[in-house]
Amino acid sequence: MSILSLTAVELAAKIKAKEVTVLQAVEEVISQIEAKEELYKCYVTIAKNRAIERAKQVQEQIDSGNLTGPLAGVPVAIKDNMCIKDMLTTCSSKILSNFIPTYSSEAVIKLEEAGAIIIGKTNMDEFAMGSTTETSAYGVTKNPRNPEHVPGGSSGGSAAAVAAEECFFALGSDTGGSIRQPASYCGVVGMKPTYGTVSRYGLIAYASSLDQIGPLAKDVTDCATILEVIASHDEKDSTSIKREDTDFTKALVNDVTGMKIGIPQDYFMKGLAPQVKEAILNAAKVLKDKGAIVEEFDLGLVEYAIPTYYTIAAAEVSSNLERFDGIKYGYRTNEFDGLHDMYKKTRSEGFGKEVKSRIMLGSFVLSSGYYDAYYLKALRTKALIKKAFDTAFEKYDVILGPVAPTTAPKLGSSLNDPMKMYLSDIYTISANLAGLPGITLPCGKDEKGLPIGLQLTGNCYQEKKIIQAAYTYEKARGKIEWDQHSEEV
């Protein structure tokens, strides 16, 4: 068995047992990147020398008994919107093409303290705005399950890197499904924790009230293990929550007897591909056969999730991206006539089309005369969506549904139809609006061999329930074999 086929937890165990060295693991990943990266384009920055040097240091700490955790020595990729000290951090945007932070994000610090080895920064939709990883200023990432298709987004580089075995796990950020949807498209496991569980310090914000960092990995065990490492209360993040129940690996229990699982009827209306629907309902049957109580119910308000999300997210991004003006850091236009002209040219040249569209939309909904009509109305609808989930969780432990209406679309098709791209997030957005945890994992393939993802959503602070349900399903499902596609695409 190749080292690369191991999960993160399996690799760490072999390193601890001296069956594999940390340097071997890092060199295997680097070789895989060199072999596959030209096709898949998962990374913006590859920190080869840094990773090799770090591997030697971590090996010494493991050998001396100072590092004993379940991720010690494991190579990891980080989405390029999380700051890492002295490493280029671009958010896949021209405007940050020369930005090298002087500090690291808290989630990265936690991983390094646990002995993980950072391989590099993964490609993403520019400033996390998109659902396909096609809006990056550094090229398009391709889906390793079929390079003619998108990997999803905005954490598409992270999901693709895991699927292509160019790392053992990765971190992504989820604003409206940006971990869960690419995990589904690429056939890996992705998890968004309850808002505030993982510090957002050092995460370059898209929409501050919605963003949350989470893991992408090969299986549920890895996801639970990674989340346990990165979850913490952080005084540097005012939205960080102090929790005493972050021992998520204790939820890796193969049993759902008596667990109440609700399936929203609203998720199975017009637009859902028949093969996706069939795979999701088959997964529900598996859990039912394992002892869960599975029922359909009316969630309501699903049709309002998309406009609510894009109104709030655009408003927040128009505020968050004001700082990128060519003065303090980042790109600055070469020729300008005065300060105002410098601002205008820098932002026009530095931001891509999708980012500029959302900044303009956000500025509009926050403007005088439209603030009440759009932004405040969206905030009220957000509260109603949260109330609908609160009502559902009075009866159910977990909500089960699809991740996206279809499997991964072909490259280019979503950019030609932006509304289609926005609607691809219809099943994931509500969890961000309500601050809920969610996990996605593969539950089948379509006729093209593209992965179909199952989504399990829990109430706030109930990650353990969705981890337990996901783990039980994963064990019952067994391993999925993915087709190998030609690299001459």
Secondary structure, DSSP 8 states (H G I E B T S, - for coil): --GGGS-HHHHHHHHHTTSS-HHHHHHHHHHHHHHHHHHH--EEEE-HHHHHHHHHHHHHHHHTTS--STTTT-EEEEETTB-BTTB---TT-GGGTT---SS--HHHHHHHHTT-EEEEEE--SGGG--SSS-S-TT-----TT-TTB---SSSHHHHHHHHTTSSSEEEEEESSSTTHHHHHHHT-EEEE--TTSB--TTB--SSTTT-EEEEEESSHHHHHHHHHHHB---TT-TT----S---GGGG--S--TT-EEEEEGGGGSTT--HHHHHHHHHHHHHHHHTT-EEEEE----GGGHHHHHHHHHHHHHHHHGGG-SSSSSS---S--SSHHHHHHHHHHHHS-HHHHHHHHHHHHHTSTTTIIIIIIHHHHHHHHHHHHHHHHHTT-SEEEEESSSSS--BTTTTTT-HHHHHHTTTTTHHHHHHT--EEEEEEEE-TTS-EEEEEEEE-TT-HHHHHHHHHHHHHHH---------S--
